[in-house]
Amino acid sequence: MEGEIRNFVTIWAIVVASLCYCHTIGTYVFPKPNLARAFAILPIVCLFFVLPLNLTSITLGAISSFFISWLASFKIILFTLGIGPLVTSPPLPLLTFIPLACLPIKVRNRVRCGSKPKHVKRFGSKTFVPESPEISVKPRTQSYEHLETSEDSSLKKAHKFSINHFAKLVLLTILFRVYKYQEFIHFYMRLFFYSLHIYFILELSLVAVGSVVGTISGIELDPPFDEPHLSTSLQDFWGRRWNLMVTNILRPTVYDPVKVVLSRLMSGRWAQFGAVVVTFFVSGIMHELVFFNIGRLEPSGEVLCFFLLHGVCLGLEIWIKKKLDGKFRLPGFVSGPLAMSFVMVTSFWLFFPPMLRSKVDYKSCNEYLAMIETIKHQKL
């Protein structure tokens, strides 16, 4: 365990040094996007894809794969092109650039009525506004008057979040107790518990990282999840509630440019459908990479098929909604359970089997026990 922790520290030291290099190149050497900037920075992306392969543990490997191979790589690609959350005016200071590049955090931004975004970028025939700590555009369905501006409302929301997360921590602890008796639990009930486990541990881990960064930097951050069990549709689940850090990075990296290209070849609705499917395809590839890093088993394609299936179904859902133009819509208490049932059934069918074959559940429990023993004996 001690050797694995040393590898973990070494890898993250390399990541920090690499991000310092990227910041220097993008800010001082080649401040404008060009081929020289791309040739100087893109090798770092290749390095980020292979670095987590040096870790063999489930916990540290999964965290590093998600943070480094996925989030950091995609953000650096956007940074190379002069768009994305790392591109601001004036440029981000190094101490803000590093955590924003490699951690699953997104700065919560406020928009004042009448303000206009600056530094608009052109991608093909479309116009994009790069995300930055100074600019944020809320969804069109929301009015500016509903933005939280008072300190009291922020405190109430933080209090609600803290109670919510404490409850999930308690439930996660109970799940660990339940696992001791899993031989007496029905197979599909165990899969349901694994679903809760993944949700709780993902949200609590990302919130913990965000809280530490927010406390140190004083920056207000967006929550990584928004109660996905309350989703009323697949679009609501994937686009507004589940793992919003991934949603926020896939949209400018994959969805927007693919939609622009396809819009030149086909009608708008088909272009949107194709962009959704391609985005989920990329998400499936990245999940296969994460699964390979934590299980070291040859990819079976099941996880990729899971995300492709959801991409096709989500694309059809969006197409049908636009076709009906709001004339017919199922009430939330009907569409919500249907959407969540679809997510659960397809995850039991395609998402969990690779994890069970690599015995991720047993290995992760053993790692937690080993870590506790290491801490007890002060071997760190």
Steps between C-alpha positions, in 0.01 A plus 500: 500500500787736583650448154168574333464824696852601397408436135184705550696795640758475221233495229325805640832683532553435127147626430558824691834556324335431163221747571757765597662439162165528317416822684836652406471397135139614463537824693847632417660308211205445263209706639300455177382160370722378215685189384807578710284519813331170406831320440632632832199405714334192345782259606390573857155364410660174383697485826181549703336203327775258605601632843219325697612163358780508757243452777353159577261576786128542435450820698810695400488370144136597449551847646811565293346365180197724535687811608809471276418287195154647452441842656853642484564366148177643359548836673855526365374421148251787531772724644720421198218613269448819699158410641363336814510571873878557509487787250416835659586864464719582683663153511445288807773516764701178531356410842148513354593341167641179654200388712251616235685293238538170683218489755125446447401853587318777317494859616151624580450816300249776530349705219364845550208617294610699199854362501635357176758226469833603356771325302265305276669221304404377155476130422404449139181693437387492860585730787618368835565675826790349693425423861690713748478596865375843391222382267217257534176460311218335689257267320238689299218354701617688807453866563774722635277594788527147636878520542613474859656831597451526873734358758207350693382293204853371441528397863165319483609314188834405655320379813265289287794351310689416819200313646443323170861386473510390863194282439668344196814435702292318761329293228837417346625378838190281532568356154849394608338315790248337267778367275603261778180307434493527122491121452149515650389789277333451163731570205295789359459655843879495532526677166257762628720548807803533272316774308443692823860436600637648177269801523575575865875451478527702178300792634665502843849477348439781252333718762794441738750604231291804413463600864876486561576701186219746571613552860863555402432724200185673622330423167135393493465174304210330326376171654604188299157331532143624528294219653496268193233279658255788445554496122187519286661385173825375350576855388448623855714217643801527269488871424406663829543262792754217462877574528477853366879531482503248215203669333672837518820370339339281232276779372777735374747221419275266301135604469537859376764442229334178376165676475658784301659256253185290461284812455679557170410151380144446624199668660521649847309222676710222347815699576398525865416129510839410351683732740327339799592148383864595431524666842378185673736293285795705628366469856482122453861488375619698803305276738658194334841659566414563866370144537819363343714703739318369807437141388785429255263283294474518122209733411188302409314791342202463735555838665540660158172338390331631816588859414425457129156365590434796727630739235258363240207501745579851621527623141161346420349653814620848402376450141155386616470793743576746223264324262214521749593860584366474855155381391525176692727436795482234767474631856818479704366235737459270197801591284738511798461136612504389134829681435665374820378145435659513155829621649500227766400212269757590233772545763423154643521361146808678361674722757553277802608164345855623415539630855384171649734298276797702620376466862520873557268476801720252687824674405377843607384370838838333555677822406300702751585247771869507403499880505343505846761252627780708348372813672462313830860382492622843381677357198421792272 
